[in-house]
Amino acid sequence: MERLSAFALRRKGLVALLALVAFLVGMGATPFAIQRLSEEYAHPGMPAFEANQKIVEIYGNGGYQRPFVPVIVLAEGQRVDSSKEAIGRAFEAVSEKLPQARVVSYADTEDPRLVGADGRTTFGLVFPGTYSDGSPPGGGLGETPDESPVIVEAMRPHLPPGSTVHVTGLDTLAPSVDAGGVDVPSKIIIGVTAAVVVLLLVFRSALAFVPILISVLAVFVSFIVILLLTLVMTMHDVALTTMPLLGLGIAVDYSLLLVARWREEQANGFRGDEAVHRAMAGAGRAVLFSGVAVAIGLVTMVVLPVPFLRSLGIAGMIIAATSVAVTLTVLPVLLALTGQRLDRRKGAQARFQREARAGRAWSAWARGVVRLRWPAAILSGAVLAALSWTALSVNLGLPESGNLRTSGPGHEGLAALRQADIPAGVITPIDTLVTGDPAAAVEQIRRIDGVATVLAPDSASWRRDGTAVISVLPVDENGTAAGEATITRIREAVPDTVLVGGNAAQSMDFQLHAYGAFPWMIGLIALVTFVMLARAFRSLLLPLKAIALNLLSLGAVIGAMVLLWQYGWGTRELLDIQPTGSIGEFVPLTIFAFLYGLSMDYEVFLLARMREEYDRVGNTHRAVVEGVGRTGRLVTSAALILFISFAALAMTPELDVKVFASGLALGILLDATLIRGVLVPAVVAMMGRWNWWLPGWAATILRVPPSPPKVETPERGPVPASVG
């Protein structure tokens, strides 16, 4: 780090000029990069995705799309079989109203499984093509336009007197979510405002704006890299949603740590370039290792065969790398050239005295944790373990109707189906594409256990270009274990000429691709992290502890998400949204990828300072108190900025983004309180001198000096004067 800072400070003018050029080029490149980002959520190589794409390409509807299910209940004394013509006219009216829709009913098939046990209840399927507002088929649950009023209005005049019609289906049962997109600029404004307020409280001078400047530069430089990448690969627009806020948080984190250390060196009597060199020597390595930790976590998404997740991971790695680069090159020059002028304010002498010592409040807190380390570790660990246990019940599949709306037309339609002994699984049909005559495939699928019936009308909207699309109606909903088992049996039974698609099959494929090798991926990431941290801390046990607590923290976050979004504990109260009984299949993966690095980020800051203090004073308990006292305010401030940024993103109307962002905000909150504030200092204090043990053989492999366990100095002895 000293060589890097010396290199930058010898060329202050050149570094400043290059930073200005990069800023201007980044501003110019950003709109071009945004225009080249893709909005397509493709899953190449997944069988169900390929099937769904072909269905939409040929028929213009269906596939991943969930149908609307009109449920007709005739008046007492009337029967479906004698009212077939009226029912047929009603569904034909829907086709006229939605000309690109694919529609099927009892009038088309005379299938008795479309009629309830009472003989007067029937239903059909409506797969809209382009929705009435011009939206393409598909979309997230609850985010598609509600065509129920259009369907009811078209059908009602043609039904026999006394009939009722209600439209059900997963989208009509799901909580309505505005799919207006993410207002990225407003979220950035909220994040920047929060950062400015927090930094002004920390620094109480114009120096507070330096980390903001560094973060803005890092984001614009990142967009230059994104633009270059779009020339050789597809980058998804999820990068636009998360990269600015993530960049704001990470770059401010790193800048905050380095600027605070520079102020500390100023308080110890060092000035000019020497203060910058010493700050880089103390905090620069922590920034570098933290950036590597963030990148390691995001590798999880980069290697996945899912383009939009890969784009998210690449964007995260880019912003982490640029944040580190800008912090370690441009920030030292800014501090050397303008730091003292920006930090001028009244009471400078008193400020220097405060900066020269650890924070009183955080030191007092750390002493309490050290004194009560066993109960602190047990209680905080028990809370995190309980949340992690809850995470084992996470549901990544489609939601079940029983977990959705309990009132309204959609619920009334579902209730009518159940009252007529029609299985609820019919609202989650499985679209299947058949090449050639579908008769043999229809008969084969009908015999499969768990299939209620198969709908294959012989009409232009169901047969085109030598293919036929058939809808398999299962007994059990696709979101249940029994429903997924039915899909598996269908896939195993049909020949290669039959492509099984549908919403649930694509979700199952995604889970298999994304999570199949996940345990091995975690193991590999943990191994790389262990080697990196063992070098950084010159210890074998500290890296193991850091990884274990990090994974425990991540498990706790997923558990909290289960309570919030799956079980609905506080969801209505906090976010005014009804829980769906499941969590999006991509959520745990993306939360792991982002929080693994961000959580390790704070732990590296804390443990690096503890290691430095232990080398200085030779006592673990005093190292814990001093380390927490020195970093507590900084890490809490950095966590607060990130928490507010992600909490603001969680207020977005898109449900998937809301769930993802709320998980990141919860993770930051847990890490800044239970993990970094209680569990880490408690466990380090419990491990004593063995925290710092690095035997000779391991030191040789890692190419660092060994660190044998030493007899610790008395805890209450005099503390040597600070040397950096």
N, C-alpha and C positions, 0 to 999 in steps of 0.2 A: 504493500500500500504506500509506503514511504517513497518508493521509486516512482509510482504512478503519480502521486501528488507533486513530487519534484519535477517530473516531466511536464505536467500541466502548468505548474507555477512558473517554470522557466519560459513558457510560451503563452503567457496570459493573453496578450493581444490576439494571437492566432486562434486560441480556444474561444475567446469571446466572439471573434469574427465568424468562425465556423458555426457557433451556436446561433448567431443571428441569421446566417444564411439558412441553416437547417430549419429554423422557426419560420422564415418566409416561404421556403420551399414546401414545408409541411402544410402551411395554410393554403397554398395553391394546390397541393396534391390532394387534400382532404375531400373536396367535392367530387373530384374525378374518381377517387377510390370508392366513395359512397355509391356513385352511379354504376360502378362495375360489380358491386356486391350482388350475389344471387339471392332470390327469395324462395327458391325451390327446396323443399324438405325431401330430398331423395334418399333412398336406402338401397343403393345398387347391390345386387348379389343376394338379396333376401327374396325367397320365392313368392311370398304373399305380396310384397311390394311390386314385383314384376307382373304378377297376375292382375293386381289392381290397376296398374298403369295401362295394361293392354285393354282391360274392360272399359276404362274411361276413354282411351284412345278410339276404340271401335264404337262404343255406344254413347259416349258423352255423359255418362252418369254411373252411379254405383261404385263398386270397388271398395275403397276405404270409406266411402260415404255411408252414413247411417240413414235408413229410410224413415219416412213418416208412416205411421200405421193408423189409418182411419178405422175406427171401430163403430159399426152400425148395430143398433139394437132396435128391432122392429116392435111395433105395438103388440099388446096381448092379442093372441088369436091369429097373428100373422106368422108366416114361416119363410125362411130364406129361400127354399127351393121353389116356392110359388111366386116369389118376388124377384126372381133372378133378373128379369128384363129391367126392372126399375133400378136395381143395384148396378147393373151393367151401365145404364145411362148415367148414373151418378158418377161412376169412375171414368166414363168417357168424358164427362164434363171437366173432370180434373185434368185429363190429358189435353183438352182444348185450352184450358186455362194455363197449363204448364206444358207447352208443346214439346219441350225437350226431355220431359220426364218419362221414366219407364214405370208402367203401372200394371198391377195384376190384382185380380179379385176372384171371388167364387164364380162370377159370370164368365170369366175367361177359362177356367179350369174345371169347374164343377167338382172340385176336390172337397170331399166331406170333412177333411181336417181343417178347413177354413170356416167351418160352422160349429158353433158351440153346442153343448149338450142340450140346451133349451130349444134348439131349432130356430131361434129368432135372433141370434147374435152371430155376426160375421165380421170379418176384417179383410183388409187388403194391404198392399205395400205400394208406396209412392217414392221412387228414387228421383228427386228433381235433377235436372241437368244443371244448367245455369239457373241460379235462384232468381226470384222476381226482382231483386235489386241489382242483378248483373253479376253476383259473386259466382265463382266457379264451384263445382262440386267438391265436397270434402270440408275440412276445417276442424278445429278443435271442438271438443264436447261443450255444448252450450254456447258456442261462438258462431254457429251458422244461423242465417236468417230463419225466422220461424214462419213456415209456410202454412201453419195450421189454419189461420183465418181464411186464407185463400182457398184451401181445400174444403173447409166446411161450407163456405159461401157457394162454391161450385156444386157441391153434392146435395145440399139440403133441398133445393126445389124439385129434385128428381126422385126423392125418396117417398115411400108411402106415408100418408098422414099418421101422425103419432110416433114416427121414428125419431130416434136421437142419434147423433153422430158426434163422437169425440176423437180427436187425433192424439195418439200416444206415440211413444218411441223414446229412445234415450235422450235425444236433443230436447224434446218437449218436457221431459222429466228432470233434466239437468238444470242446475241453477243458471239463470241467464247471465252471460258475461258479455260486456261490450267488447267487440273485437276491433276497436278503432285503432289499435296499434300502440306502440310505446312512444310517448312524447319525450324523446331523448333530451332535447335542449332544456326542458323544464326540470328534468331530473338532475342534469349537470349543474344547473343554476342552484338547485337546492344543495347539492353536494359541495359546490364551491363556497356558497354562503356559510354552510356549517363549518367547512375547513377554515375559513377566514376568522369566524367567531372564536373557534377553539384555539387557533394559533395566536390570535391576539391575547387571549387569556393566558396562554403559556408564555409568550415572549414579551408582551406589553410594549412593543415597539414596532417600527416598520419592518423589522427583520421577519415578522410573521408572514409577509408577502413573498419572501424568497422561496419557501417550499411550494407555494402556489405557482410561481413562475416556473420552477423546475418541473412540476407535474404537467403544466400546459405544454412546455417544450417536449417532454417525453411523449405525450399523446400525439402531437403533430408529427414528430419523428416516426412514431409507430405507424401513422397513416401513410407515410412515404413507403415504408416497408410493405404495408398491406397493398398499396397500389402496384408495387413491383411484383408481388406475389400473384395478383389477379391477372398478370400477363402470362403466367405459366400454369395456373391452377384456378379452380373455382373456390371463391371465398364467400361464405354465407353472410347475410346481413345481421346475424346474431352478434357478429363482432362489433357492429355499430351500437348495439344495445348495451353491451357490457364493458367494452374496452375503455371508453372514456371514464366511467365511474371507477372501474378497477384501477386504471392508471392514476386517477386522482388519489385514490387511497394508498396505493403502493408507493408512488413517487413521494407523496407527502410523508409517509412512514419513514422512508429512507432519509429524506431531507431533514425531517424533524430530529432523527437520531444524530445525524452528523452535525447539524447546527447546534443542537444542545451540547454535544461534546466539545465543539469549538468554543462555546461560551464558558464551559467548565475550564478549559485550558486558559482562556482569557482570565478567568477568576483566579487561576493559579499563578498568574503573573507573566504568561507568555503572550507575545504580540506578533502581529504580522504573519509572515509565511510560517514561522515556527509554530504558532498556534494551530494553523491549518494542518501542518505535517503531523503534529501530535494527535489532532482530532482524527485524521485519517488512519493513523496507526491504531488508535483505540476503537473507533467505530467503523472504519472502512471495511475491515474484514467481516464484521457482523453484517453489513449491508450486502457484501458480495455473497456470503453463504446464505443469507436470507433469499436473495434473488435466485440462487441455484435451487433452493428448497421449493420455491414457488414453481419454477420450471419443471422440477421432477414430478410434482403432483399433477401438473397439466399434461405430462407425457401420457397419462392414462387415456385422455381423450384423443390425442394426436394419432395414436396407433389404431384407433377403432375404425372399422370400415363404414362409418356413418359421416357423410360429408359435413353436415351442419355442426355436429359435435367436434369433428376435426378442426373446422374453422374456429370454433369457440376456443379450443385448446391452443391452436396456433396463435390466435390473437392474444390470448392471455400470456403465452410465452414471450411474444414480441413486446408487449407492454412491460413485462417484468424485466426483460433484458435491457430495453431502452431506459427504463427507470434507473436501473443500476448504473448503466453507462453514463447517463447525464448527471446522476448524483455524484459519481466518483471523478468526473472530469470537469464539468461546468461549475458545479456548486463550489468546489475548492477555490476556483478563480473568482467567483462572485464574493465569497467570504474574504479573500485576500484583498480584493479591490475596493469593496464597498461595505464589508461587514461592520466595521466599527462605526462608520457614519450612519448606517441604517439602525444600529442598536443604541443610538444616543437617546437618553431620556433622563428625567430627574432621578436623583437617588442612585447614581451609578455605583457608588461605593457600597451602599447597602445591597445592591443587586449582586455585585461581585461576591460579597460575603455569603449570600444565599446560594449562589451557583457553586461555591467552593465546597459545599457540604451536601449530603444526601437530604432528600425531603423529609421533614419531621414526621408528617402524618404517615407516609408510606413506611418509613423506618419503624415507627411505633406499631403499625399493622404487622410488619414482618416479624418484629420481636414477639408479638402475640402468637403468630402462627408457629414460630420456632418453639416457643414455650409449650404450646398445646399441639405439637406436630402430630402426635398419634391420633387423638380424636379428630383433628382437622382433616387428616388424610382419610380416616375411616368414613367420616360423615360425607365429605365431598365425593369421595370415591363411590360410596354407596348410592348417592343420587345419580351420578353418571352411569354406574353399572345398571341401575334400575331402568334408566332411559334407554340404555343400549339393549337391555333385554326386551324392552318394548319394540325396538327396531326390528326384532326377529319376526314380528307379525306384520311387517309391511306388505301391502298389497299393491303390486305394480300393474295389475291387469285393468280391464275395463270395469267401471262401476256397475253395481247391481241395482236394479230398479228399486229394491227395498230400501236402499240408502239415499234415494233421491227424493224428489218432491212428494209430499203427502197430501197435497191439495191441488186444485186447478184442473183444467180439461185433460191434460196428459195423465194425471193420476186417475181421473174418472174413467178414461178409456181403458187403462190397465186394470182397474177394478172390475169393469164390465167383462173383460177377457177372463179374469180369474173366476168371476161368478158363474160364467158359462163353462167352466172347466177347460178352458183353452190354456195350454202351458205358456208361461211368461217368456219362454225362450223364443217364441215366434217374433218378438219385437227386435231380436238381434239375428237376422238372417245372415247366411254365409254366401256371399256372391262367388260363383264358380264359373270359370270359362272352359267350354268344351269345344274341341276342334272336331268338326264333322257332325254326324247325327247324334243328338244327345240321349236318345232313347235308352241305350244300354247303360250309360252312366247314371241316368235318373233311376232306373230300376236297381242298379247296384248300390247307390247311395241310400235309397229308401230302406234297404234291408239292414243298414248299419244301426247298431244300438245307439240310442240317444237322438235319432233323427225323427222328427214328427212327420214331416212331409217334404217333398221337393216340388218346386214350382218351375215349370218350363213351358210357358205359352208358345204356341207356334204363330208368332207375329213378327212384324218387321222390327219392332222395338226390342225384341228378345233374340232375334236370329239375323246375323249379318256377316257378310264376307266369309262364308264357310264356317262360321263359328256360332255357338249358342251360349247365352249366359243363363244360368239357372240359379235360383235362390233356394238354398237349403235351410229349412226352418228347424232349428234344434228344439228339443224338449226343455233343456236347461239353458239359461242365459249364458252368453259367451263369457261374461265376467266371472262366472263361478268355476270352481275346479272341475265339476262335471261337464260344463260347457266346453272348457278347453280340452278335456279328454275326448269329447265328441269330435272336435276339429282334428285332433291327432289321429283318431280312428279313420276319419274320412280321408286324410292325407295318405295313410298307409294302405287304404283299400283301392284308391283310384289309380288308373294308369297314367303315364306321362302326358297323354293327350288332354288330361283334365288338370287345370290349374286352379288351386284353391286359394281364393283371396278373402277379402273382407277385413273389417276393422280389427277383430280379435286376432286373426291369423297373423296380420302384420305386426301387432303388438307382441305376440309370442315369438316371432322371428327376431324382432329387435332385442328382446330380453335374452334370447339364446346367443345372438352375436355379441351383444354388449357385455353380458355378465358371465358368459360361459368360461372365459379365461380370467375373470376378474380376480379370484383368489391368487392365481399365479402372478398377475400384474401387481397386486398389493405386495406380495413377497419380494418381487424384483425391486420395486420402488423402495421398500423398507431397507433392502440390502444396500442400494446405492446411497440412500440417506444415511445409513449407519456409517458407511465408510467416510462420507463427507463430514459428518458431525464428529466422528472419532478424530479426524485430523484437526477439526476446528477447536475441539475442547480438550484434546490430548487425554482422552478417557475412553474406556470401554463401556462403563455402566451408564454414564450420562446420555449417550446416544440411544441406548436401549430404553431408558426411562422416557426420553423425549418421544420416541416412536410409539411406545406403548400408550403413553398419555394422549398422544395425538390421535391414535386410532380409537381410544376410548372416547375422546371428545367427539370424533366424527360419528361414532355409534350413537352417542347421546343426542346429537343433532338430528339424526334420522329418527330416533325415538320420539323426539319432540315434534318432528314433522308428522309422525303417525298420530300422535295425540291431537295435533292441531288440525290437520287436513283429512285424516282418515276417520278418526273418532269424533272430530268436531269440538274438541274442548276449547271453547273461546273463539272459534272461527266466526260465528255470527256476531259475537260481541266486538271483536277486534276489527274484523274486515268486512262485516255485513255480507258474508257469503255462506251459503249452506254447504257443509262438507259432502263429498261424493262417496266416501267409503274407500277410496283408493288414492294412490299418488301416481303421478305420471311416471312412466317407466324410465325416463331419462333423468329424473330428479336426483335419486341417490348417487348416481354416477357423476353428474356434474357438480353436485355439492361436495363429493369426496375430492374431485380433481381440484376445485378452487380452494376449499377450506384446508386441505392437507398442507398446501404451501403457505396459506395465510396464517394458519395456526402455528405452524413451525416457524414462521416469520417472527412472531412475538416471542416464542420460546428461545429462539437463537439470540435475540436481543438480550433477554434476561439471563440466560445461562452464560453467554459470552462475558457479560459484566461480572457475574458471580465467579467465573474462572479467573478473570483478571484480578478481582479483589482477593480471591484465595491465594493466588501467587504472591500477592502483596502482603497479606496479614497472616496467612498460614492457619486460619481457623474457619471451619465450614459455617458455623452459625453466624459469625460476623460477616462472612462473605455473602450469606443469604440476605442478612439485614441490609448490608450496604448495596448489594445488587438490586434488591427490590426498591430500596430507597432512591437509588440513582435512576432507575428506569420506570418506576411505577407511574409517575405523572406522564411521562412521554408515551409509554405504551398505551395507557388508558386514553390519552388524547387521540392517538392514532386510531385506536379501536373505535372511539366515539365517532370520528369522521367517517370511517368505513361503515359503521352501523347505520348512521343517518343516511348515507348514500344508498345503501341497499334497502333500507326501510322505505326510502322515497321510491325506489324502483318497484318495491312490493305494492305500492299504491297504483300501479299501472292497471289498465282494464283487462289486459290479456291474462287469462288464468294461469297458463303455463309459466309465464314470466313472474307472475305474482307468487306462485308456489316456490319457484327457484330462488327468487330474491329474498323471500321471507326466510328460507332455509339458511342462506348466507348471513342474513342479519342475526338470526338466532345463534348461528355458529360463532360469529364474532362476539356476541354477548356472553355466551357460555365460556368462551376462551378467555375473555378479559376479566371474568369474575371467578368462577370456580377453578378453572385450570391454572391460569397465570397468577391469580391473586391468592389462591389457597393451596391447591394440590401440588403444584411444582415446588414452591418453597418448602412445604411440609415434607415432601418426599426427599428432597435434597438434604434437608436437615436430618432426616432419619438415617440416610445412608452415610453421613459423616465423611470421614477421610477416604472411604472407598469410592466416592464420587469421582475422585481425581486420579484413579489408578489406571496406568497404562504401562504394562510390562514391556520389557526390552524387545522381545520378539515381535510384539504388535507394533511397537514404535519403529522397528526396522522396516516392517512391511509398509507402514503408513508414511515412512520417511519424515518422522518428527522426533523430537527429543522424548525419551521415556519419562514417565511420571510415577515413581514408586509411591506406595502409601506412606505417609509421614506421621509422626507423632505431632498432633496439633498443638499450637501455642495456646496459652491460657486465654479463655474467652474474654476476660475482663482486663487483659493487659493493655498497655499503651499501643495505639495504632500508629504504625510508621507514617511519616508524611507522604502525601500523594506524590507520585512521580509521573502521572499521566493518566 
